[in-house]
Amino acid sequence: MIKFLDLQKINGQYALEFNKAFDNVLKSGWFILGKEVEKFEKEFAGYCGTKYCIGVANGLDALILILEAYKELGIMQVGDEVLVPSNTYIASILAVSKAGLVPVLCEPKIDTYLLDSNIIESKITSKTKAILPVHLYGQLCEMDEINTIAKKYNLKVIEDSAQSHGAIYSNGKRSGNLGDASGFSFYPGKNLGALGDAGAITTNDEKLFETIVALRNYGSFKKYRNLFKGMNSRLDEIQAPLLSIKLKNLDKDNSYRQNVAEIYLQHIKNPKIILPKVNLPKSHVWHVFTVRVENRVQFQDYLSNNGIETVIHYPIPPHKQPAYKELEKMDFPISEKIHEGIISIPLSPIISKDEINKIIECLNKF
Ligand SMILES: *Cc1c(COP(=O)(O)O)cnc(C)c1O
């Protein structure tokens, strides 16, 4: 069986270094917001090219904390609107709701699956305060266009970089440094994954940084003095050194993913299979490699019978989820079409040549 993503094998490569890191933290006797978190925050800010990084508990919290900080700073208030893509992983939309703001869904482009910058302006109202582009599947959104619109209407741009660690835009800047603030997830399956939940926020905005530093820690800068009604959302001291270790290989892992994707794009040739469109090679780090087919159930069974594991990202669009009953009657035909046919095939930093060849052969025979 070719696994969709073999996390045991991926993390097994680091067993010796990980054990040393565990040992260090254990010996230090310091388990919350210590030297390891601080070290990773510096390294990750450096990697993304931003002034600041704040380690938090997970990717959902990262996005919530950014929005909560804008509320504390008086830039947003309860009831304001945030534009989000209609075909994202639901966390991007949940973050907006959890912060007391209103998610306004925008359709993606059918070929890149990314927010369509041409329809953003039509969704802007006097209540719109931010655009939340999601670099879905690892590919960066059209950030020049999005930032231009944001400037025109005085909106904040909050990147959801949960799937795009390390992706490089046409201006040479990385995911996390392409808007006003960015949320990252280090969920185990992400391109940079911890051994549990973890996340981070990057920004160049000093006020936002300071506010989030307090908000992630009960709204407190100084122990037992609470400036804001904050939350407890801190990157674990035990996860931070593991992320530092894996960060050193992130560029190498991403270029391996890009090579595999290039091979798939060149060699998968089947009129029944629609391949994803790439805007710029370096701007896609292939968190997942998706294809679209008409008979997805049949396709998935066929691959499974041939020993190839697949995953659907994502089977149900957010506006059709029971959690968002209020959006159920809205029409997002492009999103619905994507969700109907999309399916991800194995691609990882450790997939072998033989596995790649077998996958291509199987897809071409479908
Ligand atoms: C994974 C993910 C998140 C949430 O991250 P968690 O760490 O699981 O909370 C948010 N947005 C997108 C696009 C994601 O893929």
Ligand as a Chemical Component Dictionary entry (heavy atoms), coordinates in Angstrom:
data_LIG
# 
_chem_comp.id                   LIG 
_chem_comp.type                 NON-POLYMER 
_chem_comp.pdbx_formal_charge   0 
_chem_comp.three_letter_code    LIG 
# 
loop_
_chem_comp_atom.comp_id 
_chem_comp_atom.atom_id 
_chem_comp_atom.alt_atom_id 
_chem_comp_atom.type_symbol 
_chem_comp_atom.charge 
_chem_comp_atom.model_Cartn_x 
_chem_comp_atom.model_Cartn_y 
_chem_comp_atom.model_Cartn_z 
_chem_comp_atom.pdbx_ordinal 
LIG C1 C1 C 0 -4.812 23.024 9.142  1  
LIG C2 C2 C 0 -5.472 24.270 8.741  2  
LIG C3 C3 C 0 -5.910 25.224 9.676  3  
LIG C4 C4 C 0 -5.995 24.943 11.153 4  
LIG O1 O1 O 0 -4.843 24.531 11.738 5  
LIG P1 P1 P 0 -4.907 23.677 13.102 6  
LIG O2 O2 O 0 -3.495 23.696 13.593 7  
LIG O3 O3 O 0 -5.382 22.306 12.742 8  
LIG O4 O4 O 0 -5.823 24.371 14.036 9  
LIG C5 C5 C 0 -6.382 26.439 9.225  10 
LIG N1 N1 N 0 -6.471 26.707 7.909  11 
LIG C6 C6 C 0 -6.101 25.806 6.967  12 
LIG C7 C7 C 0 -6.219 26.185 5.534  13 
LIG C8 C8 C 0 -5.601 24.560 7.353  14 
LIG O5 O5 O 0 -5.252 23.685 6.415  15 
# 
loop_
_chem_comp_bond.comp_id 
_chem_comp_bond.atom_id_1 
_chem_comp_bond.atom_id_2 
_chem_comp_bond.value_order 
_chem_comp_bond.pdbx_ordinal 
LIG C1 C2 SING 1  
LIG C2 C3 SING 2  
LIG C2 C8 DOUB 3  
LIG C3 C4 SING 4  
LIG C3 C5 DOUB 5  
LIG C4 O1 SING 6  
LIG O1 P1 SING 7  
LIG P1 O2 DOUB 8  
LIG P1 O3 SING 9  
LIG P1 O4 SING 10 
LIG C5 N1 SING 11 
LIG N1 C6 DOUB 12 
LIG C6 C7 SING 13 
LIG C6 C8 SING 14 
LIG C8 O5 SING 15 
# 
